[in-house]
């Protein structure tokens, strides 16, 4: 099973990628929502781990575009964010009703959410 990781922080991409690979997942990583759109057009992912705030197409816009282009893929998005209490982010997360893991997080917690989302 393949997972796409979208995060502008290279340390997060590396740590999450290694944890998912150790758990048996194939991993692709990108640093922007723009790069993620290209990745999902080229490949089908069992789960997509997406940061909310990023440059060059943030997680909100990425999700909205993905939902229009591929509603089934949008159902496999898991969000990670350090801004879950921001009113704008909160409203978005409530609107879409997708899993969210707050940064900083334990890798085991994220793995459990990814596993549940990739079924």
Protein Blocks (a to p, Z undefined) as FASTA:
>chain_A
ZZddddfblklmmmmmmmmmmnopacdddfbfklmmmmmmmpccfbdcddfbdgehifkl
mmmmmmmmmmmlmmmcccddfklmpmklmmmmmmnopacddddddfklmmmmmmmmmZZ
